């Protein structure tokens, strides 16, 4: 009878030199990947920080410009109230009286009307004419707020559309006039046309597919550049959106989130405008913020993949090298 054939050895047992070679290759590849991941993570973080820093500089420029104009309005309001309360004001000619009341206001950019209103909302003095208009504005929210609130501090309200002149969107700066006993005597109010913010935003370079927004603390959108598909979003209430809730809660800073208006992911950088109830928000496109980083990450990823494959390929070639086989045979001899 024919002797049975010996069973074929289907699996070769790896010896110590081969195991060391393969393990060393794996360690080298893992170490390389960890280094690359660490470097890419740092560059990603730096791209975020650089974009947020640039946006923060833009926010500060807007803050400073808006505060300067707000101070100009406040100076005009206080000057008008002080002049109106002077006992000799009504003894001078109307033209001179008009000049005394409104001379500080003539240099304000994109100014609207400056009005002095009595306790019933009728116009006592008007920056647009020597003879005041016979209008009643007691229905305006800022007038009603001052009538209820005894605080003498300046208030910012709006947006609203003016009834005279340019008839465009405005916000108001106003102060209450009170008697010595605190009785409400009326208000001094000045309107700023919101086209001022549009012109201001046009001078700032924020990058492609990005935007600048101005909100009041009630969540109403006061200005936006660029406009969204030609839509007039002024006055839109975004107070319930998660992004605005976070902005209101944190006060200043930056974060990445999806816009509730255009559904795009953006890096938002925001800050309050001094002590005014206004918030400036710069929304940068995440695609633009990380465009350079993504290109670099792709190149580095491809190069790293080729290098890792090369390391493994070289390890498999060395595994079959005669010197390594000799080391394996020596090891077997020692074991025998």
C-alpha positions in Angstrom: 0.0 0.0 0.0 1.1 3.5 -0.7 2.2 5.4 2.4 0.0 8.4 3.2 1.3 11.8 2.1 2.4 14.1 4.9 0.1 16.9 5.7 1.0 20.2 4.1 2.1 23.0 6.4 -0.5 25.7 5.6 0.6 28.3 8.1 4.1 29.4 8.6 5.0 30.4 12.1 6.5 33.8 12.4 9.9 34.0 14.1 11.1 36.7 16.5 13.1 38.8 13.9 10.0 38.9 11.6 7.7 39.9 14.6 10.2 42.6 15.6 10.2 44.0 12.0 6.4 44.1 11.6 5.9 45.5 15.1 8.5 48.2 14.5 6.8 49.1 11.3 3.4 49.4 13.0 4.9 51.5 15.8 6.6 53.8 13.2 3.4 54.2 11.2 1.3 54.9 14.4 3.8 57.4 15.7 3.9 59.2 12.3 0.0 59.3 12.2 -0.1 60.7 15.7 2.4 63.5 14.9 0.5 64.4 11.7 -2.9 64.4 13.5 -1.4 66.6 16.2 0.0 69.1 13.7 -3.2 69.2 11.7 -5.3 69.7 14.8 -3.0 72.6 15.8 -3.3 74.2 12.4 -7.1 73.8 12.5 -7.2 75.5 15.8 -5.0 78.3 14.6 -7.2 78.8 11.5 -10.2 79.2 13.8 -8.3 81.6 16.1 -7.0 83.7 13.3 -10.4 84.1 11.7 -12.0 84.9 15.0 -9.3 87.5 15.7 -9.8 89.2 12.3 -13.6 89.3 12.9 -13.1 90.6 16.4 -11.0 93.5 15.0 -13.9 94.3 12.6 -16.4 94.2 15.4 -14.2 96.6 17.5 -14.0 99.0 14.5 -17.8 99.0 14.2 -18.3 99.4 18.0 -16.0 102.4 18.0 -17.7 104.1 15.1 -21.2 103.5 16.4 -20.2 104.7 19.9 -18.8 107.9 18.5 -22.1 108.6 16.7 -24.2 107.6 19.7 -22.1 110.1 21.9 -22.8 112.8 19.3 -26.5 112.1 19.5 -26.4 112.1 23.3 -24.5 115.4 23.4 -27.1 116.9 21.1 -30.0 115.6 23.2 -28.5 116.9 26.5 -27.7 120.2 24.9 -31.3 120.6 23.6 -32.8 119.7 26.9 -30.5 122.1 28.7 -31.3 125.0 26.3 -35.0 124.3 26.4 -35.0 124.6 30.2 -33.2 127.9 30.1 -35.7 130.6 31.2 -34.6 133.1 28.5 -34.9 130.8 25.5 -38.4 131.9 24.6 -37.4 135.6 24.6 -35.1 135.3 21.6 -36.2 135.2 17.9 -37.4 131.8 16.6 -34.5 131.6 14.1 -32.0 132.1 16.8 -33.8 129.8 19.1 -33.7 127.1 16.4 -30.0 127.5 16.0 -29.4 127.3 19.8 -31.3 124.1 20.0 -29.9 122.2 17.0 -26.5 123.6 16.2 -24.7 120.5 17.7 -26.8 118.2 15.5 -25.8 119.5 12.0 -22.6 117.4 11.8 -24.3 114.1 12.5 -23.9 111.5 9.7 -27.1 110.1 8.2 -29.1 112.0 10.7 -32.9 111.9 10.8 -35.1 114.3 12.7 -34.3 115.7 16.1 -37.5 116.5 18.0 -38.5 117.9 21.4 -41.8 116.5 22.5 -44.1 117.6 25.3 -45.8 115.2 27.8 -48.6 114.5 25.3 -46.4 113.7 22.3 -46.8 117.0 20.5 -43.7 118.6 18.8 -42.3 121.6 20.7 -39.2 122.0 18.5 -38.2 120.4 15.2 -34.7 120.3 13.6 -36.2 120.3 10.1 -38.0 123.6 10.4 -38.2 126.7 12.5 -41.9 126.3 12.8 -42.6 122.9 14.5 -44.9 120.4 12.7 -48.3 119.9 14.1 -47.9 116.2 14.6 -48.4 113.8 17.5 -45.9 110.9 18.0 -47.2 109.6 21.4 -47.7 106.2 19.7 -44.0 105.7 19.3 -42.6 103.0 21.6 -39.7 105.1 22.7 -42.1 107.9 23.8 -44.2 105.4 25.8 -41.1 103.8 27.3 -39.9 107.2 28.7 -43.4 108.1 30.0 -43.4 104.9 32.1 -39.7 104.8 33.1 -38.4 107.7 35.2 -34.7 107.0 34.3 -32.9 110.0 32.7 -30.6 107.7 30.8 -30.5 107.7 27.0 -32.5 104.9 25.4 -32.1 103.3 22.0 -35.3 102.0 20.3 -36.4 100.8 16.9 -36.3 100.0 14.1 -39.1 102.1 12.7 -39.9 103.9 9.4 -40.0 107.7 9.5 -43.1 109.6 8.6 -41.4 112.5 7.0 -38.3 113.2 5.0 -36.5 110.1 3.7 -39.1 107.7 5.1 -36.6 104.9 5.5 -35.7 102.6 8.4 -34.3 104.4 11.5 -33.4 103.9 15.2 -34.0 106.5 17.8 -31.8 107.9 20.6 -33.8 109.7 23.2 -33.8 111.1 26.7 -36.6 111.9 29.2 -37.3 115.4 30.4 -38.6 115.6 34.0 -39.7 118.3 36.4 -37.8 118.7 39.7 -40.4 116.5 41.4 -40.0 113.8 38.7 -43.1 114.6 36.7 -42.9 113.6 33.0 -42.5 116.7 30.8 -41.7 115.0 27.5 -38.6 113.7 25.6 -35.8 114.8 23.3 -35.4 112.3 20.5 -33.1 112.0 17.5 -33.4 109.5 14.6 -30.4 107.8 13.0 -31.0 106.3 9.5 -30.0 102.7 9.3 -28.5 103.3 5.9 -25.6 104.6 8.0 -24.8 101.0 9.0 -25.0 99.8 5.5 -22.5 102.3 4.3 -20.2 101.5 7.3 -20.4 97.7 6.6 -19.6 98.3 2.9 -16.2 99.7 3.8 -15.2 96.4 5.6 -13.7 93.3 4.0 -15.1 90.2 5.6 -14.4 87.7 2.9 -16.6 85.8 0.5 -20.0 84.3 1.6 -19.8 86.1 5.0 -21.9 88.8 6.5 -22.1 91.5 9.2 -25.2 92.0 11.3 -26.5 94.5 13.9 -29.1 93.4 16.4 -30.8 95.1 19.3 -30.9 93.1 22.6 -34.6 92.2 21.8 -33.4 90.1 18.9 -34.6 92.5 16.1 -32.3 92.7 13.1 -31.4 96.3 12.4 -28.8 96.0 9.6 -27.2 93.3 7.5 -24.6 93.3 4.8 -24.8 91.8 2.3 -28.6 91.5 2.0 -30.0 88.0 1.7 -31.2 87.5 -1.9 -32.6 91.1 -2.0 -34.8 90.5 1.0 -35.5 93.3 3.4 -34.9 91.6 6.8 -34.8 94.8 8.9 -37.0 94.3 11.9 -37.0 90.5 11.6 -37.3 88.9 15.1 -34.6 86.3 15.7 -34.9 86.4 19.5 -35.9 82.8 19.8 -33.2 81.4 17.5 -30.6 79.3 19.4 -27.7 81.3 18.0 -29.1 84.6 19.3 -29.9 83.1 22.7 -26.3 82.0 22.9 -25.0 85.4 21.8 -27.2 87.1 24.4 -26.1 84.7 27.1 -22.4 85.0 26.5 -22.1 88.7 25.6 -19.0 88.4 23.5 -16.9 85.7 21.9 -17.1 83.3 19.0 -18.6 79.9 18.1 -19.5 77.8 15.0 -23.1 77.1 14.2 -25.7 76.9 11.4 -27.4 80.2 10.4 -31.1 80.3 11.0 -31.5 82.6 7.9 -29.5 80.8 5.1 -28.9 77.4 6.8 -25.1 77.7 6.2 -22.5 76.8 8.8 -20.6 79.9 10.0 -18.1 81.1 12.5 -19.9 83.8 14.5 -17.9 86.5 16.3 -20.0 89.0 18.4 -19.9 91.8 20.9 -22.1 94.3 22.6 -21.6 98.0 21.5 -20.5 99.5 24.8 -23.4 100.0 27.1 -25.9 100.4 24.3 -28.6 97.7 23.7 -26.9 96.8 20.4 -25.0 93.7 19.3 -22.6 93.4 16.3 -22.3 89.9 14.8 -19.9 88.9 12.1 -20.7 85.5 10.4 -17.8 84.1 8.4 -18.2 81.1 6.0 -16.7 78.0 7.6 -15.7 76.9 4.0 -13.6 80.1 3.7 -12.2 79.9 7.2 -10.8 76.4 6.7 -10.2 76.5 2.9 -6.4 76.7 3.2 -6.3 74.2 6.1 -8.4 71.7 4.1 -6.1 71.9 1.1 -3.0 71.4 3.3 -4.7 68.6 5.2 -5.5 66.8 1.9 -1.9 67.1 0.6 -0.4 66.0 3.9 -2.9 63.1 4.1 -2.0 61.9 0.7 1.7 62.1 1.4 1.3 60.4 4.7 -0.7 57.6 3.2 2.0 57.0 0.6 4.7 57.0 3.3 2.8 54.6 5.5 2.2 52.2 2.6 5.9 52.5 1.7 6.9 51.5 5.3 4.6 48.5 5.3 5.8 47.5 1.8 9.4 47.8 2.8 8.8 45.7 5.9 7.3 42.9 3.8 10.3 43.0 1.4 12.7 42.9 4.3 10.8 40.0 5.8 11.9 37.9 2.8 15.5 39.2 2.7 18.2 36.5 3.0 19.8 38.1 6.0 16.6 37.9 7.9 16.1 34.3 6.8 19.6 33.5 8.1 18.7 35.1 11.4 15.6 32.9 11.5 17.6 29.8 10.7 20.1 30.7 13.4 17.3 31.0 15.8 15.9 27.6 14.9 19.4 26.1 15.3 19.7 27.5 18.7 16.3 26.1 19.6 17.4 22.7 18.4 
